[in-house]
Amino acid sequence: MSPVDRSRYVKLLHGNVVGLRGDERAEFTRAIAADAQSITNGQLDMLFDSDWRDQITAAWLAGLSHRTQYRDRIGEKLLASEMTYAGQGFCLALARFSGREDAWRLVAYLSHFLPQSACRYDQTWAMGALMHLDARLGTREADRFIGEGGLWKRWAAALPAREQDPEHHHMMFSHVYSFSEECIP
């Protein structure tokens, strides 16, 4: 698998990696870990400057290899939300970086997009990632959105009943994060 394998996004999209089993999971885990460690910053830059498929892949590779020098770029791209689905990878990368400044980028995104109930982008991924970081960092940043009077309830009202609970998205994101830990702890 080359660092610019255009088919990789299919397994990363929507956390499809969680459903991989057996040899397919082992091979994908090995390949993406090797690519995350071998891809150059120039190659990552090219992926980040391309379409959403390449951006979701770039974000995973940057997150897996803990390239925090991409933190600002990833945060800006998440907030801009110019590419469908790419935000899923951005949320994973920020969670992998695991700093308070990464949580603040997720807070900025949710503060901007939860009031826009017609905008259905990557809010569920951002909420799951923020709750994951809260658990990791011992913070309570997500409380401002899910507590009494928070923006989550109004935004999530259009979701199916079981998906209105932010804990559902925390659990789903935790499964994706666990997969990333299998690749590179």
Secondary structure, DSSP 8 states (H G I E B T S, - for coil): --TT-TTTHHHHGGGGGGG--HHHHHHHHHHHHHHHHH--HHHHHHHHTS-HHHHHHHHHHHHHTT-GGGHHHHHHHHHHT-STTHHHHHHHHHHHH--HHHHHHHHHHHHHHTT-TT--SSHHHHHHHHHHHHHHHT--TTHHHHSTT-HHHHHHTTS-GGGGSHHHHHHHHHHHHHHHHHH--
